[in-house]
Amino acid sequence: MSSNSKDLSSPRLALSAPGRTPLFNPDHWRLRLKGLALPVLIIVFLEIIVRIGWLPAYQMPAPSEIALTLGDLAEGALWKHISASLLRVLLGFAIGASLALVFAAWVGLSREAEAYLEPTFAGLRSIPSLAWVPLLLLWLGIDETSKVVLIAIGAFFPVYLNGVAAIRNIDRKLVEVGHMYGFSRRRLVRRILLPAALPGLFTGLRSGMSLAWMFLVAAELIAATKGLGYLLSDGRETSRPDIVLAAIIVLALLGKLSDGLLAGLEKRFLAWRDTFNGTEE
């Protein structure tokens, strides 16, 4: 074995390969702390201006009061609302994203399919989320089905658009190399098209998850007896801005958590890339 191959297989170089992060990385945790700086500053600023009376407490409660409200809700029905919303989002996202990936692959690989489907999808994705609500209520009633379908619609289009764009932006030379080596269509998709399209697909999945949470609120604000959207509506009807803001904070945390999970999967599946990650300046 040559010295070059020994060097490449050494444990020290393997740990420093692109995409691999040591168990304890000070730079990683330093970036996490920097990410907390702005939320902490906002919380402190709001606490001060509410306490000194610059902002009416009936419009914007102090963050400390919102924290107390969250504690009270956590001892009561908060977990019931979270579980109901989380289940709806997961089901709707799974259905919408799965269908979007199928249609994105079909349209991305076939200009014939694009000619038939793209004009219709372009019209459907321009319909606002709230416009779907009365129609789905008429068709499917006020049970869980209408909510899950609305969330699936929200998740479908960003995944579909990014999936088609990811496939169509693959370098033609890579496809030609596959044809030159006699790859079958299935092997071409598995060995060349899918790895090249994965970055765009993960972008679509993360965008779809964000819209799934947005469409969840649209569904639960109108026809729900439990869920975080219902909690928002209940806080508005009872003139409790602390409950409204508490529900918004929980939605933000759940959205960040779900996006972080997808980002972790993206980092794992795309660890082979050696891409530019920005400068320290």
FENJO-V352206 format. One record per backbone hydrogen bond with DSSP energy under -0.5 kcal/mol. CO is the residue of the C=O (numbers start at 1). NH is the residue of the N-H. Records with the same first field share a line. If there is no record, write none. Layout:
# FENJO-V352206
CO: NH ; NH
This chain:
# FENJO-V352206
2: 6
3: 7
4: 8
5: 9
7: 10
10: 14
11: 15
12: 16
14: 17
17: 20
23: 25
24: 26
25: 29
26: 30
27: 31
28: 32
29: 33
30: 34
31: 35
32: 36
33: 36 ; 37
34: 37 ; 38
35: 39
36: 40
37: 41
38: 42
39: 43
40: 44
41: 45
42: 46
43: 47
44: 48
45: 49
46: 50
47: 51
48: 52
49: 54 ; 55
50: 53
56: 59 ; 60
62: 65 ; 66
63: 67
64: 68
65: 69
66: 70
67: 71
68: 72
69: 73
70: 74
71: 75
73: 76 ; 78
77: 81
78: 82
79: 83
80: 84
81: 85 ; 228
82: 86
83: 87
84: 88
85: 89
86: 90
87: 91
88: 92
89: 93
90: 94
91: 95
92: 96
93: 97
94: 98
95: 99
96: 100
97: 101
98: 102
99: 103
100: 104
101: 105
102: 106
103: 107
104: 108
105: 109
106: 110
110: 114
111: 115
112: 116
113: 117
114: 118
117: 121
118: 122
119: 123
120: 124
121: 125
123: 126
124: 127
128: 131 ; 132
129: 132 ; 133
130: 134
131: 135
132: 136
133: 137
134: 138
135: 139
136: 140
137: 141
143: 147
144: 148
145: 149
146: 150
147: 151
148: 152
149: 153
150: 154
151: 155
152: 156
153: 157
154: 158
155: 159
156: 160
157: 161
158: 162
159: 163
160: 164
161: 165
162: 166
163: 167
164: 168
165: 169
167: 170
171: 174 ; 175
172: 176
173: 177
174: 178
175: 179
176: 180
177: 181
178: 183
179: 182
184: 188
185: 189
186: 190
187: 191
188: 192 ; 193
189: 194
192: 196
193: 197
194: 198
197: 201
198: 202
199: 203
200: 204
201: 205
202: 206
203: 207
204: 208
205: 209
206: 210
207: 211
208: 212
209: 213
210: 214
211: 215
212: 216
213: 217
214: 218
215: 219
216: 220
217: 221
218: 222
219: 222 ; 223
227: 231
228: 232
229: 233
230: 234
231: 235
232: 236
233: 237
234: 238
235: 240
236: 239
239: 241
240: 243 ; 244
241: 245
242: 246
243: 247
244: 248
245: 249
246: 250
247: 251
248: 252
249: 253
250: 254
251: 255
252: 256
253: 257
254: 258
255: 259
256: 260
257: 261
258: 262
259: 263
260: 264
261: 265
262: 266
263: 267
264: 268
265: 269
266: 270
268: 271
270: 273
